[in-house]
Amino acid sequence: HSYDDFAIDALKERELSDFPPYSYQAILRASSPSSNSVENFLNRARLCALELKSEAIDVYDAVPAPIHKIAGLIRGQLLVQSTLRKPLRIFLKRWMKEISNLNESGVRFVLDVVPIDV
C-alpha cells in the first residue's frame, strides 16, 4: 500500500474513464438568484453545444454545482470534454460566441477551462 501503487491504480482508473490527464475538460458554470434561470440557461447552452460539437467532444447533462447555493445565488454547471485538445479548443471558441447570445435574465456565467474540481 505505497503511494506509488496508489498513484498507478488511480491513473489506470482515470485512463479507463477518460478523465484527466487522459482528457481535457471545460465546465460552464452559471449562477443566478433564480434556479429556473440557471436551469434554462444551462439547458439552452447544452443544446447549443450538441449542435456545434464534433465526434471528439462529449457534452454532459447540466447539474447543480457541488455547493448549490452561495450568497443567495443558485449555481449549476455543464461539463464538456475531449481526449483531443485541439478539437476542444475549436469547439469552445465557437460555443462561447453562441453562449454569449443566450441572454438569460440575471444569469452570470464563466467557462472554466481545465477545471481543478468538477
BELGI-V940681 format. One record per run of one state. SS is the DSSP state (hx for helix, st for strand, lp for the rest). FROM is the first residue (numbers start at 1). LEN is the number of residues. If there is no record, write none. Layout:
# BELGI-V940681
ss	from	len
SS	FROM	LEN
SS	FROM	LEN
This chain:
# BELGI-V940681
ss	from	len
lp	1	2
hx	3	15
lp	18	6
st	24	9
lp	33	2
hx	35	18
lp	53	4
st	57	3
lp	60	3
st	63	8
lp	71	2
st	73	10
lp	83	2
hx	85	15
lp	100	8
st	108	6
lp	114	5
